[in-house]
Amino acid sequence: MKMELAPFVIEKMTPAEIGDVRRIETASFATQWPSDAFYNELHSNRSAHYYVGKVGGATVAYGGIWVVMEDSHVTTIAVDENHRGRGYGDALMARLIAEAMTHGAAWMTLEVRESNVAAQRLYRKYGFATVTTRKAYYSDNGENALVMWAGDLRGELYRNRLNAMTR
């Protein structure tokens, strides 16, 4: 008998999830945001849009974007290390892009560590291309960041691509 897994559900982040988000962040990144950053993003930044991914009611992923006019910036995205490789980051990325499009963004950008090949592969899947390198961007070890952009989010071609990937 095949055991059914609980579905992955994406919801808007609330202050109640910040503790779980901080736990995932600490396990995922060498440097963390200040302790009040997520609270401030949720309460004070009208450009911010944050989501959590849940399985069986437990928060296992999170991500966020800023949308300012036509530009959107992926601020953070992470999946709990025990839940990686199941497509949750992929689904969350698609949701962040859809949210950016809903708010009128035509472009999306992000920074990613040069060593994070898995994340780069995900971003390329969604049409991101490396446009420059920020030398010694990461304060923990001086690693470079690749700056990636995806454009023409409003175009029919990109919308069709996103729809095809998320069916």
BELVEN-V963929 format. One record per pair of residues at least 12 apart in sequence whose ideal C-beta (glycine too) atoms are under 7 Angstrom apart, sorted by the first residue. I is the first residue (numbers start at 1). J is the second residue. If there is no record, write none. Layout:
I&J  I&J
This chain:
6&55  6&56  8&53  8&55  8&88  8&91  9&54  10&51  10&53  10&91  10&92  10&95  11&51  11&52  11&54  12&51  13&42  13&50  13&51  13&52  13&62  15&39  15&42  17&52  17&59  18&38  18&39  20&59  21&38  21&52  21&59  21&62  24&62  24&78  24&80  25&78  27&81  28&78  30&140  30&141  31&139  31&140  41&64  47&66  47&67  47&68  48&64  48&66  49&64  49&65  49&67  49&99  50&62  50&64  51&63  51&92  51&95  53&88  53&91  53&92  55&83  60&79  60&80  60&83  60&88  61&78  61&79  61&80  61&83  61&88  61&89  61&92  62&78  63&76  63&77  63&92  63&96  64&76  65&96  65&99  65&100  67&100  67&103  67&105  70&104  70&105  70&106  70&107  71&105  71&107  72&100  72&105  72&107  72&108  73&109  73&110  74&96  74&108  74&110  77&89  77&92  77&93  77&96  89&122  90&122  93&122  93&126  94&162  94&165  94&166  97&126  97&153  97&162  98&162  100&153  101&153  105&153  106&152  106&153  106&154  107&149  107&151  107&153  108&149  108&150  108&153  109&147  109&148  109&149  110&123  110&148  111&134  111&137  111&145  111&147  112&145  112&146  112&148  113&138  113&143  113&145  114&143  114&144  114&146  115&143  120&146  123&148  126&150  127&150  127&158  127&161  128&148  128&149  128&150  129&148  129&149  130&146  130&148  131&147  131&148  131&149  132&147  133&146  134&147
